[in-house]
Amino acid sequence: MKRLSDVLGTVFADGDVPNAARANMVMRQWPTAVGEILGQHSIADRYDHGVLWVEASGSAWAQEIRMSQGAILERLNEMAGEQLFREIRVLHRSRKPEMLR
């Protein structure tokens, strides 16, 4: 049987848990990062090892996010105060924007 301190030490050693916590704090500010209009049509869904998964309310909004990825990543990392976000992957859903929230 492993001690809890041994397990927790490995969890925090590579920085995944603290990075995910910081990323989630930034993700809550998604509309600020992308602007009000794009923020009404998309939502930051999850963070996984530097990849931010975003849901958009349609293919046009998904394409807008893909085309603006560099600027969005720069703003997100600036808001985080470090380079947490490396890539954005966008899923488009045929739901109304309010359904994304």
N, C-alpha and C positions, 0 to 999 in steps of 0.2 A: 504494500500500500504506500502511495506517495504522500508526502506531507503537502499541505496546502501552500506553504511558502515556496516549495519547489515548483509547483504547478504555476503559481502566480508569477514567479520569477521568469519563467519561460514565456508566458503570455505578454509580459511587459518588455521583455528584452529586445524584441525586434521593433518596437514602437507602433505596432498596428493598432492597439487599443487606444493609446493616447492620440494618435493621428486621426482615427475615426471619430473620437470625441470632439476634437477641434474642428474637423471637417463638418460634423453635424451642426456645430454652432454657426458656422458660416452658411451652411445650406439653408438654415432658417431665414437668412437674409437674401434669398434668391431674387425676389423682385428688385431689391436694391442693386444687386449685381448686374442684372440684365435689363433693367428699366421697367417701368410700369406696364407698358403694353405687352411686351414679351412675357413679363411676369404673370400677366393675366391668362396667358395661353400655355403656360408650362409650369412644371414644378420639379424641383430637385428631389429625386426619389430615394437614392441610396448612394453610398460611397463604399468603394471596395479597392483597397490597395492603390490609391491614386486615380482611380477611375470614378467619375461622377456619372451616375445614370439619371437621365432626365426624361420625364414624360411630357410630351407636347400634345395639344388638343387636335392636331391635324398634321398632314404631311408638309404643308407650307410652313408651319411654325417649326416643325422639326428641321426642315431645310435651313431656315433662318438661324437656328441655333448652331447647326453644323457649320454654316458659312461664317458665323461670328465666334467660333470656338476659341480662336487665339486671344481675342480681346476679352472674352468672358473668363477664360482661364487666368489671364493676367489680373483681372479684377478680383476674382475669387482668391487667388494666392496673395494678393495685396491685402485683402480683408483678413486673411488668415495670418498674415505676418510671416509666412514661410511658404515653401513650394510643396503644398499638399496635393494639389490637383494637377495631373499630367494629361488627362484625356477626358473628353465628354462623349458619352454614347447616348444617343437619343432614340427613344421609342415613341412612335406616334400612336395615339389612341383616338378612336372615333367617338369620343365622349365630349360633352360640353365642358368648357373650361371649369365651371364651378364643380363639376364632378371630379376634377383632379385634386381638389383641395380636401 
